[in-house]
Amino acid sequence: MKKYLIISAIVVSAAFFAVPASADGDGFYCNKAPSASPMALSSFFLKLENEGYQVREFDYEHNCYKIEGYDTAKRRIKAYFSDIDGSLIHTRPDF
């Protein structure tokens, strides 16, 4: 029985330390370093508009353009785009 408790404690502690940490819990970065020539904001917003996104809030974090708004299916989302070419990097529902 003692053997199983020790193994369980090791597994739980390993899982606890394996979770990546970041300010907002996403644990990723678009680019490791800020890009030397980011995409112009006017071009970025035009690209989003042409693709059907609706932007409520905009921010720049983790070397990404971050938007909160609605995707092409009108679902509320938080999405991260590359600051180099405006490509979608990561998206998640925004509640």
Residue frames as qw, qx, qy, qz and C-alpha x, y, z in Angstrom:
[[0.000, 0.886, 0.464, 0.000, 0.00, 0.00, 0.00],
 [0.322, -0.781, 0.103, 0.525, 2.83, 2.37, 0.88],
 [0.440, -0.076, 0.598, 0.665, 4.39, 1.68, -2.53],
 [0.201, 0.633, 0.642, 0.383, 1.22, 2.81, -4.32],
 [0.175, -0.928, -0.242, 0.222, 1.03, 6.03, -2.29],
 [0.403, -0.562, 0.338, 0.638, 4.60, 6.93, -3.20],
 [0.348, 0.191, 0.682, 0.615, 4.01, 6.23, -6.90],
 [0.059, 0.814, 0.560, 0.143, 0.79, 8.28, -6.83],
 [0.270, -0.865, -0.046, 0.421, 2.59, 11.20, -5.18],
 [0.410, -0.305, 0.503, 0.697, 5.32, 11.12, -7.82],
 [0.259, 0.450, 0.701, 0.489, 2.80, 11.06, -10.69],
 [0.065, -0.903, -0.423, 0.035, 0.77, 13.94, -9.24],
 [0.328, -0.769, 0.128, 0.533, 3.84, 16.10, -8.57],
 [0.404, -0.068, 0.605, 0.683, 5.21, 15.44, -12.08],
 [0.166, 0.658, 0.642, 0.356, 1.89, 16.50, -13.63],
 [0.198, -0.907, -0.254, 0.270, 1.84, 19.65, -11.51],
 [0.337, -0.646, 0.314, 0.608, 5.28, 20.78, -12.65],
 [0.440, 0.146, 0.691, 0.555, 4.69, 19.88, -16.31],
 [0.205, 0.842, 0.499, 0.003, 2.04, 22.60, -16.83],
 [0.433, 0.291, 0.085, 0.849, 3.45, 25.63, -18.71],
 [0.172, -0.724, -0.428, 0.513, 2.98, 29.02, -17.08],
 [0.256, 0.332, 0.265, 0.868, 2.21, 32.35, -18.67],
 [0.107, 0.025, 0.282, -0.953, 0.44, 35.55, -17.73],
 [0.619, 0.071, -0.023, -0.782, -2.89, 34.58, -19.27],
 [0.730, -0.091, 0.633, -0.242, -2.54, 30.79, -19.10],
 [0.801, 0.542, -0.094, -0.238, -2.01, 30.11, -22.81],
 [0.714, -0.449, 0.479, 0.245, 1.69, 29.22, -22.45],
 [0.719, 0.350, 0.404, 0.443, 2.82, 30.03, -26.00],
 [0.078, -0.702, 0.149, 0.692, 4.54, 32.75, -27.98],
 [0.708, 0.685, 0.113, -0.133, 4.17, 33.58, -31.67],
 [0.618, 0.621, -0.318, 0.362, 7.84, 34.49, -32.09],
 [0.747, -0.324, -0.337, 0.472, 10.66, 34.04, -29.61],
 [0.319, -0.319, -0.060, 0.890, 11.82, 37.62, -30.15],
 [0.320, 0.754, 0.262, -0.510, 9.98, 40.72, -31.32],
 [0.693, 0.434, 0.415, 0.399, 10.03, 40.93, -35.11],
 [0.342, -0.271, 0.147, 0.888, 12.12, 43.62, -36.76],
 [0.201, 0.042, -0.358, -0.911, 9.41, 44.45, -39.30],
 [0.293, 0.329, 0.825, -0.354, 5.91, 43.69, -38.02],
 [0.136, 0.510, 0.698, 0.484, 2.91, 43.82, -40.34],
 [0.087, -0.185, 0.041, -0.978, 1.31, 47.28, -40.46],
 [0.235, 0.268, 0.746, -0.563, -1.79, 47.52, -38.30],
 [0.513, 0.427, -0.036, -0.744, -3.86, 48.94, -41.15],
 [0.474, 0.288, -0.755, -0.350, -2.98, 45.92, -43.31],
 [0.068, -0.012, -0.952, 0.299, -3.68, 43.56, -40.42],
 [0.361, 0.342, 0.530, -0.687, -7.13, 45.02, -39.70],
 [0.546, 0.419, -0.318, -0.653, -7.99, 45.00, -43.42],
 [0.329, 0.193, -0.917, -0.119, -6.98, 41.33, -43.61],
 [0.103, 0.168, 0.859, -0.473, -9.20, 40.49, -40.61],
 [0.462, 0.413, 0.200, -0.759, -12.12, 42.40, -42.09],
 [0.519, 0.377, -0.568, -0.516, -11.77, 40.61, -45.43],
 [0.277, 0.082, -0.956, 0.057, -11.68, 37.24, -43.63],
 [0.523, -0.501, -0.530, -0.442, -14.87, 38.04, -41.68],
 [0.487, -0.284, -0.601, 0.566, -13.54, 38.66, -38.18],
 [0.187, -0.855, -0.181, -0.449, -15.10, 41.35, -35.98],
 [0.510, 0.115, -0.496, 0.693, -12.69, 42.96, -33.51],
 [0.420, -0.840, -0.317, -0.136, -13.92, 44.24, -30.13],
 [0.445, -0.844, 0.263, 0.142, -10.53, 44.57, -28.41],
 [0.766, 0.533, -0.239, 0.268, -6.98, 44.58, -29.72],
 [0.522, -0.787, 0.321, 0.074, -3.68, 44.10, -27.91],
 [0.626, 0.575, -0.512, 0.120, -0.09, 43.13, -28.62],
 [0.590, -0.594, 0.502, -0.218, 1.32, 40.42, -26.37],
 [0.801, -0.157, 0.559, 0.144, 3.68, 37.45, -26.58],
 [0.125, -0.361, 0.591, 0.710, 4.97, 38.96, -29.85],
 [0.139, 0.405, 0.852, 0.302, 1.48, 38.44, -31.34],
 [0.317, -0.180, -0.116, -0.924, -1.45, 40.56, -32.36],
 [0.012, -0.265, -0.919, 0.291, -4.24, 39.52, -30.00],
 [0.346, -0.230, -0.253, -0.874, -7.91, 40.17, -30.70],
 [0.184, 0.289, 0.846, -0.409, -11.05, 39.58, -28.73],
 [0.422, 0.274, -0.162, -0.849, -14.15, 39.56, -30.85],
 [0.816, 0.244, 0.393, -0.346, -16.06, 37.29, -33.21],
 [0.358, -0.214, 0.777, 0.472, -14.83, 34.75, -35.73],
 [0.224, 0.080, -0.598, -0.766, -16.31, 34.06, -39.16],
 [0.349, -0.366, -0.845, -0.174, -19.05, 31.89, -37.59],
 [0.300, -0.658, -0.041, -0.689, -19.96, 34.76, -35.19],
 [0.797, -0.431, -0.379, 0.187, -18.60, 32.89, -32.15],
 [0.228, -0.939, 0.216, -0.142, -16.96, 34.98, -29.45],
 [0.917, 0.096, -0.152, 0.357, -13.22, 34.25, -29.45],
 [0.295, -0.857, 0.339, 0.254, -9.79, 35.29, -28.28],
 [0.886, 0.389, 0.114, 0.225, -7.30, 34.84, -31.14],
 [0.400, -0.706, 0.352, 0.466, -3.57, 35.36, -31.62],
 [0.733, 0.667, 0.094, 0.091, -2.06, 36.24, -35.00],
 [0.731, -0.057, 0.100, 0.673, 1.54, 36.45, -36.17],
 [0.025, -0.878, -0.049, 0.476, 2.82, 40.02, -36.22],
 [0.309, -0.338, 0.612, 0.645, 4.93, 39.15, -39.27],
 [0.076, -0.059, -0.735, -0.671, 2.27, 38.01, -41.77],
 [0.525, -0.069, 0.112, -0.841, -1.03, 38.12, -39.88],
 [0.583, -0.024, -0.776, -0.241, -1.53, 34.34, -39.94],
 [0.736, -0.514, 0.006, -0.442, -3.67, 32.75, -37.22],
 [0.223, 0.432, -0.814, 0.318, -1.51, 31.15, -34.51],
 [0.154, -0.187, -0.899, 0.364, -3.97, 30.21, -31.76],
 [0.410, -0.344, -0.183, -0.825, -7.65, 30.68, -30.98],
 [0.172, -0.215, -0.898, 0.344, -9.91, 29.82, -28.09],
 [0.218, -0.729, -0.572, -0.307, -13.47, 30.61, -27.01],
 [0.112, 0.213, -0.331, 0.913, -13.82, 33.86, -25.06],
 [0.337, -0.579, -0.741, -0.044, -16.46, 33.60, -22.33]]
